[in-house]
């Protein structure tokens, strides 16, 4: 059944003027695009919509019930914790999400930060900026020890599309790969218990979803058993790592470094432990591992495909 009126509530979280919206426009004739939507604005903006696209704007039971024409909610992301799925089912509103769109971007980011740590990129860049190379008595600087990924052990926690993508690239670098057993799940052939993986890994990369079994999965106890000098990479969700414990492990030199792209609350409030200026060997990025232009374009195009499938009576990426 054709859909005629659609609204996208937070386009600025996806498009910075570099994304084509043609495919979206081709599947629905009347679109309203809002750069952002404050909580008090949502009701009015979705009141007449048949399709609502949201990345992070929350749609609770009350909001869904107050939109009598609404038939389809498209989450422009993989996680759907911002939509009340139970209420959507009761109200007969379909909900879809998008998966796999950012795998190349996230994998690239994981190795970018891993290599930045291994090569001490920031330290050498700073040394050159401060004139250390110009003052050097020899042709190169060797002030900061560089280590190779080859022959190191990479522990992957979460082995969906992202974890598998990281594993493939790790193999190309000559790394030994360990895959963690599913948090809270039974033992699995070819998988390593998390406690053992943390002890053996030189680098640990997190790719699990955020749920009750993964909340604070990596806390003070887990950080304490990791190899001295090990590297922790988190491009998954902020609440998976105890941020105060990680800050302390870095300050004391217990860990060799960390690369964090996600925090428990985003944007982070003042006082988040990982925002402190005195934490060494931390690469903190603002939730951009997923955000290549190509990944953002795939995301928008996949939302359009979900809308097209719904109109054709096909269940595509349906969660409700």
C-alpha positions in Angstrom: 0.0 0.0 0.0 1.5 3.4 -1.0 2.8 5.7 1.7 2.6 9.4 0.9 3.8 11.4 3.9 7.2 10.9 5.7 9.3 12.8 8.1 12.9 12.4 9.1 13.5 13.7 12.6 17.3 14.1 12.9 18.9 14.3 9.5 21.9 16.3 10.8 23.1 13.1 12.7 23.6 11.5 9.3 23.9 14.1 6.6 26.3 17.1 6.6 25.5 18.1 3.1 27.3 15.2 1.5 24.6 12.6 1.3 22.2 12.0 -1.6 18.6 11.7 -0.6 17.2 10.7 -4.0 16.4 7.1 -3.1 14.4 8.3 -0.1 12.4 10.7 -2.2 11.8 8.0 -4.8 9.9 5.8 -2.3 7.6 8.4 -0.8 6.5 11.6 -2.5 6.2 14.0 0.4 9.1 14.3 2.8 9.8 16.7 5.7 13.4 16.7 6.8 14.3 18.2 10.2 18.0 18.6 11.1 17.2 18.0 14.7 14.1 17.5 16.8 13.9 18.4 20.5 11.7 16.2 22.8 8.9 18.8 22.9 8.8 19.0 19.1 8.3 15.3 18.3 4.5 15.1 18.8 3.7 17.9 16.3 6.2 16.7 13.7 4.9 13.1 13.5 1.2 13.9 13.9 0.3 13.5 10.2 3.2 11.2 9.2 2.7 7.7 7.8 6.5 7.0 7.9 8.8 8.3 10.6 12.6 8.0 10.3 14.7 8.5 13.4 18.3 8.0 14.3 18.4 8.9 17.9 15.1 10.8 18.6 13.0 8.7 21.1 9.6 7.4 20.3 7.8 6.2 23.4 4.3 4.7 23.7 2.7 8.1 24.2 4.3 9.6 21.1 3.4 6.5 18.9 -0.2 6.5 20.2 -0.5 10.2 19.3 0.3 9.6 15.7 -2.9 8.1 14.2 -1.7 7.8 10.6 1.7 6.3 11.5 2.3 2.9 9.9 6.1 2.6 9.7 9.0 3.7 11.9 12.4 3.3 10.3 15.3 3.5 12.7 18.3 4.8 10.9 20.7 2.7 13.0 21.1 -0.9 14.2 20.1 -0.3 17.8 16.5 0.4 18.5 16.5 1.2 22.2 15.0 4.7 21.3 11.7 3.1 20.1 9.1 1.3 22.3 8.9 -1.9 20.3 6.2 -3.4 22.5 4.0 -0.4 22.1 4.6 -0.4 18.3 3.5 -4.0 18.0 0.3 -3.3 20.1 -0.5 -0.3 17.9 0.1 -2.1 14.6 3.1 0.1 13.7 5.9 -1.7 11.9 9.5 -0.9 13.0 12.7 -1.6 10.9 16.4 -1.0 11.5 19.5 -1.2 9.4 22.4 -3.6 9.9 25.9 -4.0 8.3 26.0 -0.6 6.7 29.1 0.6 8.7 31.2 -2.5 8.8 34.0 -1.2 6.5 34.1 2.2 8.3 34.3 0.6 11.8 36.9 -1.9 10.8 39.0 0.8 9.3 38.7 2.9 12.5 39.7 0.0 14.7 42.9 -0.5 12.8 43.5 3.3 12.5 43.6 3.6 16.3 45.4 0.3 16.8 48.2 1.5 14.4 48.3 4.9 15.9 49.1 3.3 19.3 51.5 0.8 17.9 53.5 3.4 16.0 53.2 6.1 18.7 51.9 8.4 16.0 50.7 11.2 18.3 54.0 11.1 20.3 56.2 11.4 17.3 54.0 14.0 15.7 54.3 16.1 18.8 58.0 15.6 19.0 58.5 16.9 15.5 56.2 19.8 16.2 58.4 20.7 19.2 61.6 20.6 17.2 63.0 17.3 18.5 63.9 16.0 15.1 65.7 19.2 14.1 67.8 18.9 17.3 68.5 15.2 16.8 72.1 14.0 16.5 71.0 11.2 14.2 68.7 10.7 11.2 65.7 9.5 13.2 64.1 9.7 16.6 63.8 6.5 18.7 62.3 8.1 21.8 59.1 6.1 21.8 59.1 2.3 21.4 57.2 1.1 18.3 55.6 -2.4 18.3 54.3 -4.5 15.4 50.9 -6.0 15.1 52.4 -9.2 13.5 52.5 -12.1 16.0 50.5 -10.2 18.6 47.2 -11.7 19.9 44.0 -9.8 19.2 41.0 -10.7 21.4 37.6 -10.0 19.7 34.6 -9.7 22.0 31.5 -9.9 19.8 31.7 -11.8 16.6 29.0 -10.4 14.4 29.7 -8.7 11.1 32.0 -6.1 12.8 34.0 -8.6 14.8 34.4 -10.8 11.7 35.5 -7.9 9.6 38.2 -7.0 12.2 39.3 -10.6 12.3 39.8 -10.7 8.6 42.0 -7.6 8.6 43.9 -8.9 11.7 44.8 -12.0 9.8 46.3 -9.9 7.0 48.5 -8.2 9.6 49.7 -11.6 10.8 47.9 -11.4 14.2 46.7 -14.4 16.2 43.0 -14.0 16.7 41.0 -15.2 19.8 37.2 -14.9 19.8 35.4 -14.6 23.1 32.5 -16.8 24.1 29.2 -14.9 24.0 28.7 -12.9 27.3 26.3 -14.8 29.5 26.1 -17.7 26.9 27.2 -21.4 27.0 30.7 -22.5 26.0 31.1 -22.6 22.2 33.6 -24.6 20.0 36.4 -22.4 18.8 35.6 -19.6 21.3 37.7 -18.6 24.3 36.2 -17.7 27.7 36.4 -14.0 28.2 38.6 -14.2 31.3 41.1 -16.3 29.4 41.0 -14.0 26.4 41.7 -11.0 28.5 44.8 -12.6 30.0 46.2 -13.7 26.6 45.4 -10.7 24.4 47.8 -7.9 23.5 44.8 -6.0 22.0 41.1 -6.4 23.0 38.5 -5.0 20.6 34.9 -4.8 21.7 32.0 -5.3 19.3 29.1 -6.5 21.4 25.6 -4.9 21.7 24.6 -3.1 24.9 22.3 -5.2 27.1 22.2 -6.4 30.6 24.8 -9.2 30.0 27.3 -6.7 28.6 26.8 -3.6 30.8 30.1 -3.0 32.5 31.5 -6.1 30.9 35.0 -4.6 31.2 35.4 -3.3 34.7 38.2 -2.9 37.2 38.6 -6.7 37.7 38.8 -7.4 34.0 41.2 -4.6 33.4 43.4 -5.9 36.2 43.9 -9.3 34.5 44.9 -7.9 31.1 48.5 -7.9 30.1 50.6 -5.0 31.3 50.9 -2.8 28.3 47.8 -4.2 26.5 45.5 -2.0 24.4 41.7 -1.8 24.7 39.6 -0.7 21.8 35.9 0.1 22.3 33.8 1.0 19.2 30.7 -0.7 20.5 28.8 1.1 23.3 29.9 3.2 26.2 28.3 1.4 29.0 30.2 -1.8 28.2 33.3 -0.4 29.8 33.5 1.1 33.3 34.9 4.5 32.4 36.3 5.4 35.8 38.1 2.0 36.0 39.6 2.5 32.6 40.8 6.0 33.4 42.5 4.7 36.6 44.1 1.8 34.7 45.6 4.2 32.2 46.8 6.7 34.8 48.6 4.0 36.7 50.2 2.5 33.6 48.4 -0.8 34.1 47.3 -0.6 30.5 49.4 0.4 27.5 46.6 2.4 26.0 43.0 2.6 25.0 41.0 3.8 22.1 37.4 4.8 22.9 34.8 6.0 20.4 31.7 5.7 22.6 30.8 6.9 26.0 28.0 6.0 28.4 26.2 9.4 27.9 26.6 11.2 24.5 27.3 14.0 24.2 29.3 13.5 27.4 28.6 15.7 30.4 31.4 17.6 32.1 33.0 15.3 34.6 33.1 12.1 32.6 36.2 10.3 33.8 37.6 9.9 30.3 37.5 13.6 29.5 40.2 14.4 32.1 43.2 16.0 30.6 45.7 13.9 32.5 44.9 10.5 31.1 47.9 9.1 29.1 47.7 6.9 26.0 44.1 7.5 25.4 42.6 8.1 21.9 39.1 9.5 22.5 37.0 10.1 19.4 33.4 11.4 19.3 31.4 8.3 18.1 32.7 8.5 14.5 33.9 5.0 13.8 30.7 4.3 11.8 30.6 7.7 10.1 32.4 7.5 6.7 30.5 9.2 3.9 30.0 5.8 2.2 28.6 4.3 5.4 26.2 7.2 5.9 25.0 6.9 2.3 24.5 3.2 2.7 22.4 3.9 5.8 20.1 6.3 4.0 19.7 4.0 1.0 18.9 1.0 3.3 16.2 3.0 5.0 14.7 3.7 1.6 14.8 0.0 0.8 13.0 -0.8 4.0 10.3 1.6 3.1 10.0 0.2 -0.4 9.8 -3.3 1.0 7.0 -2.4 3.4 5.0 -0.9 0.6 5.4 -4.1 -1.4 4.2 -6.2 1.6 7.7 -7.6 2.2 9.2 -8.0 5.7 12.7 -6.5 5.5 14.7 -5.8 8.6 11.4 -5.9 10.6 11.6 -5.8 14.4 8.0 -5.1 15.0 
